[in-house]
Each structure stands twice: as structure tokens, then as C-alpha cells.
Amino acid sequence: MVENAKILIIPDVHGRDFWRIPVMDTLANSDVPIVFLGDYLDPYYDEWRDRMNEDPSFDYRMNAVNVFEEILQLKTQYPDRIILLLGNHDCGYAVDYDVCSCRYDRKNSIRIKDDFSNNLDKFQLAYEITINDKHFVLSHAGISHKYAENVFGKDVVTEDNVVDLFNNAWVAQNYEVLDSLGMYDYYRGGFSGHDYASLVWADIHEWGDDSYSPQEGYGYMIFGHTQLIDKPYIDDKFACLDCRKAFYIDSAGNIKEYIID
């Protein structure tokens, strides 16, 4: 485990196992929080094609369910160490199919829905931590001012209360806070014309497209959701980490890749 790590961050899992060694090592050798950014299920077929060709009995969707249940068990064992955030794919099962139907696992949906219904209290929508006087706000896709103010009111939401507002909305089953799709979500079925999307749907383009009008977030935003190839996108305002690797924030407030020896 990296000695000066203050938090471990696990981007979108989608049935993969890149998270396992960093998480187990961190649990065994430190007391820092471990935050999963959501999207545990609905794996990408292309990533498993070779495995299935080698072993026709391998079920990549069932594998994702097993991985998800392994993560749930870790949350049960380490309730104060493991933080499970919700992604759009998770909300398709935990809330309603209409929230997200992309790569929806119809074959295993009853089992997955039961997993969520029996463990709803283990999940939240956002998490925050201050390291070296820097306020980090973590969610699946990022929380923009436009979106949060549309949901809660411009005179209500602030950087100090935005995480609590969304987590309280989840506990109160106010699932409307999840629905909004933005202008970059036409390929995800969003045709509303909104200039913002929810914290489980916002696309990286909404954060960094200078030709549009980059969104402003709360604190330093850390999210996944928009799949990257092999390296994260990190600038002075936000970090998109969805690249099948684990990351940590060190004591100076720097985001670094967790390197497996």
C-alpha cells in the first residue's frame, strides 16, 4: 500500500477485477476510505470475447453479478471503510429500468434487483473529503452548479451542503435527482435539450468543452462514467478516472495511479 495515500478510488467496475488487489491491500495495511465510483454491472461484451472463446461456459454477465456481490460483502465486512457510490447502470436496477437501459442484464435482473433492494442503505450518491485544505467531491459523473441548482434551487445549494443534499435525496427516495440527461447525451437517449445532466449521467464533454461552456462543479470534482482508453483525464478543476485502474490521493492532495507491483 502507498504509505502517504489518504483515500483509494475505484472507478467503474463493470464486472472487471482491476480493483481487487488495491482494495485488499489497502484494507490490510491502512485505515483510509475506499470509494467505488459506481457502475458495478453491465460489462462490455468486447472485453470478454476472447475469454468466452477460450471457455464457452464462461458467462461474462454472471461474472459481473458475482463481482458485484463480492463488493457488497466487503461493504458488509467493512461498513466504515468501503463507500459505494451509485452509477447510472446501478440505478437501472436499484430504481427503475427507465433511468438506464444500456446493456441491461435482463437474464439476471431479478437477482440484481434483489441485491440492490436488500442493500439500498449501503449506497450513496456522493462523497467528500478534504486533503491538504483541498475539498474533493466524488460522484459517478460529477455535480455541476447548473444541475444542482436546477434540482434544489440556486439559493439553497452550496459547496458545503451539496453532498448532503444528494445523499439525503437518495435516502428519501427522491429519485428525480437522477433523471436529467444533458445535451451530450443524445446517444444515451437524452433529447431534452438541457445544458446539464445528473450526477450519474453527466458526460466529460460537459466539463471540458470550451466550444460549449464548461460546467462549474463544487470543490474539485472526481468522477468516472465516461470511459477512457488507458489513462485518466486530470486538470485543475476535475478528474475523470474511468480507465480500468485504481487511483489514490496522497497527503499533498495529488491524484496518482495505484501501481500494482
N, C-alpha and C positions, 0 to 999 in steps of 0.2 A: 504494500500500500504506500502511496506517496505520503511522505511524512507531513507535509505542510498543507494537505488538502483540507478544505473546510466543508465541502459538500461534493457528493458524487451525483452526476446527472446521466440518466439513461434515456436517450431519445427513442423514437418509435421502434417498438419491438417487432410487430407483425410476424410473430412466430419464430423469430431468429434467436440465437443463443449467444450473441456477442456480449451480452450483459452479464453472463453468469460468473465468469472469473472475476471481473472487477467488483461485482456485488459481494460475492462470497469472501473475497479478500478484504474488502472494506468492513464487512460485518465482523470478521475475525480479528481485525487488527486496529480498529479505531472506533470512535463513537459518533462519527459525523453522520448527518442525514443523507439518505439516498433517495433521490427524486426520479421517478419514472414519468416521462412527459406524455404518456398515453399511447393509444393505438396498439393494443396488445395482440389483436386478432387480424383476420382478413389478410393472409400472407399473399405475396406476389408469386403467381404461378411460375414466371420465368426464373426466379431464383431457386426453384426446387426441381426444375425439369430434369437436370442431369441426375439428381438423386433418385427421382422416380423411375428414370430409365434404367438405372442400375438395380433398383429394388422396386418392382411393380407393386409390392404390398405396402409400400410406404404411402401414407395419406398425409399430404402436407397440410391440409386444413385441420385434421385431427391432431397433428403435431402442434399446431398453433394453440389449440384448445388446451392441450396438456401443458404447454409452456405457460399459458395464462394461469392455469390452476396452480402451477408451481409458484408463480409470483404471488398469487393470493395466499398461499400457505406461508410464504416468507413474511407477508404483511401480518398474518395472524401470529407468527412467532416473534416478530419484531415490530409491534404496532407503533412504537415511537420513533423508530429508525427509518422505516420504509414509508415513503409518501407516494401514493398512487394518484396521479392526475388522470383526467378523462380526455380522450381524443374524440374526434368525430366518429370514427369507426366504433368505438365503445358505446357511444350514445345511440347508435343504431340498434343496439341490443338492450342497453340499460334504460332507454327512454322510449324510443319509437323508431320503427323502420324508416319513417319519413325524414328523420334527422339525417340519416346516412344509409344509403343502399348500395354503395360502391363495394364490389367484391363480397357482398353479404353472403354469409355461410348458412344457406337455408337448411342444409342437411343436419348441421349441429346446432341450429339456432335455439331449439328448446333447452338444450343443456347449457348453452352460453347464457341465455336469458335467466335461467335458474341460478347460475353462478353470480350474475350481477344482482338479481333480486335478493339473494341471500347475503350479499356483501356490500350493499349500497353505502353503508356507513364507513366503509374502508376507503372511499374515493372522495376526491375534492377537485375543484376546477382550477385552482391556482395556489401558488406557494410563494412566500417571500423570505428573503434572508439578507441581512446587512453584513458585509465583509469589508473590513478596512474602510469604513464610512461610505461604502458604495451599496446602494439599495438595488438588489436584484429581484425581479418579478418573473416567476416561471409559470408558464401555461402551455397548453398544447400548440397554440397557433399565434399567441400574442394578444395583448389587450390594448387597443388603440383608444385615444381620447374620444374620437368620433363615435365609436361603437359603445363605449361605456356610458358616455353622456346621453346617447340615444336611449339606452336601457334604463338608467337610474336618474337622469336629469343633470344638467350642467352644474347646478348649484349644490348637488349632493355629493357627487363622486370626486375623490381626491386621490393623490398618490398614497396617502396614509391609510385610506379605507377601502381602496378598490379591491384588494384581495379578499377582505372580509365580506364585502358586498356580494361578490360572486359565489364564494363558498356558502354564505348564508342562503343565497338564492337556490343553490343545489339542495341544501338540507330542507328547505321549504318546498321543494319540488316545483320551483318556478322555472320550468324547462324552456320557457320562451326566450331566456337569455342565451340559448344555444343555437337558435334557428337562422340567424341572419347570414346570408351569403352576399359577398361583395361583387364589385364589377369585374374582378379577375376570376370569378367562379363560374363563368358560363359553361366551362367544360365539366363542372361538377353539378350542373343543373340549376345554377343560380341565374335568374333572369330578372331580378328585382330592380337592378339599376342602382343599388345602394353603393355609396362610396366607402363602405365599411363592411366588415364581416365579423362574426362572433369569435370568441377566444378558442373555439375548436375548429374554425373554418378559415381564418384569415390566411391569405397567401403571402409568400415572401415579397411578391411584387408590390403589395400594398405598403410594405415597409421601406422599400428602397428604390422605387421607380421615380427618378427625378422628372421624367416627362409627364408624370401624373401629378402627384402631390404626396410625397411620402407621409405615412401616418406617424403621428407622435404617440409614444407609449408612456407608460408610467414607470419611472425608475429605469433601470437597464433591463430590457426585455430579453428573456431566453425562451426559445420555443423550438419545436420540431416541425412536423406536419408536411412541409414542402420538401419532398425527397431530393437530396443532393447526391452527387455521384460518389465521391470518395473523400471529400474534405468539407469542413463546415464553412459557413459564411459568418464572419465576425467583424463588426466595425465598432465605432464608438457609441452607437445607440442601441444595437440589438445583436443577438447571435442566433442564427438558425443552425441547429446541430444535427439535423436528421440525415446522418450519413453512415449508419450502422456501426457506430463507435461510441464508447463511453467517454465522458469528459468530467473534469473536476475544476473547481475554483480554488486557487491557492490563497494563502493568507494575505497576499498583496491585492487580491481581487482580480487576478488574471485567469482567464478560461484556458484550460490546457487539455489536450487529449490524454486519456489514460492509456499508457503504453503497457501492453502485456509482455512480460519478459519471456 
